[in-house]
């Protein structure tokens, strides 16, 4: 029943039903959408699904002897499936009913057969498309709150919170409005800071590269989030690297105004009038927070690069050095290894002078404690895996800016230069 419902929503019918009702010769009117030479070469007979060929009417006329006594019935089946795929009120109501029924059956089947059914298949593969199709109907470019509430009512039936998250996290793989649905369902429940990777990822989705959406369009999406995530996303918008700093701040303030968040707006306006020293402190405090929350090295570097490209001077380089070396030495090593490479594959023009300064400081006697800490981490890395990419790349980049320093580090680590 669950398989039949999944098929109906896609305009497919089980092969076994066609053979049983119309005979094997009627397969000429259908194409097999299950059997795949590479991915599924030998599916179970009861799992094979068929779809009517696009030239069904012509094939029906060319094969008058096939299903001669049941031609009216096969034509009626084709008409039912065609009508169910049209954009009419009746078709939408029918599809919604079948989607809800599919969700219930999938869930019931899993809970009755937990010893044999894989939760990954059910919650990461089968249920996400059902929720996606239920809410994203393609009728307009915005999410409807009534449909969101219907989806949340279905998700509430999932007992394990991790399984609920698995469904939400696997929605919107293709992007577009379905991806917006993923963040909306998550942010109606979650309470994350503005520098959380998921918050930043959401803002990057809402503000594509080279495009600046209107404050009203962003506010329409954020209005569906819980109040905490509205504020977090507004702060992330104001700090995004998708726009120039001034434009990002103005957009964040405009969205806050649209949502009527006066406190957030006043705080953002106050921050925009900070002195350069205070602004620098806030920027590097934000990067410290990223390191403290164990953000990925790429995210830490993106925040550093945004600051450096906006204000590059000796004080900024020193602040960057202090922030990185106060943390775990492997954070310093991994960020160091990523410095030269921009997301577009080009070399960052600021990378060489910054790395030269870092290497000079690292090998200076003033920073002997930091050097010892870094060498200890690299030596442990060398013992575990002598050809570790982090170790090899670190020494190669040190050699790029200072050959003598590279030889010293290689010797102290125990690795030949």
Buried (B, 14 or more C-beta within 10 A) or exposed (E): EBBBBBBBBBBBBBBBBBBEBBBEEBBEBBEEBBBEEEEEEEBEEEEBBBBBEEEBEEBBEEBEEBBEEBBEEBBEBBEBBEEBEEEEEEBBEBBBEBBBBBBBBBBEBBEEEEEEBEEEEBBBEBBBBBBBBBBBBEEEEEBBEEBBEBBBEBBEEBEEEEBBBBBBBBBBEEEEBBBBBBBBBBBBBBEBBBBBBBBBBBBBBBBEEEEBBEBEBBBBBBEBBEEEBBBBBBBBBBBBBBBEBEEBBBBBBBBBBBBEBEEBBEBBEEBBEEEEEEBBEEBBEBBBBBBEEEBEBEBBBBBBBBBBEEEBEEEBBEBBBEBBBEBBBBBBBBBBBBBBBEEEEEEBEBBBEBBBBBBEBBBEEEBEEBBEBBBEBBBEBBEEEEEBEBBBBBBEBBBBBBEEBBBBBBEBBEBEE
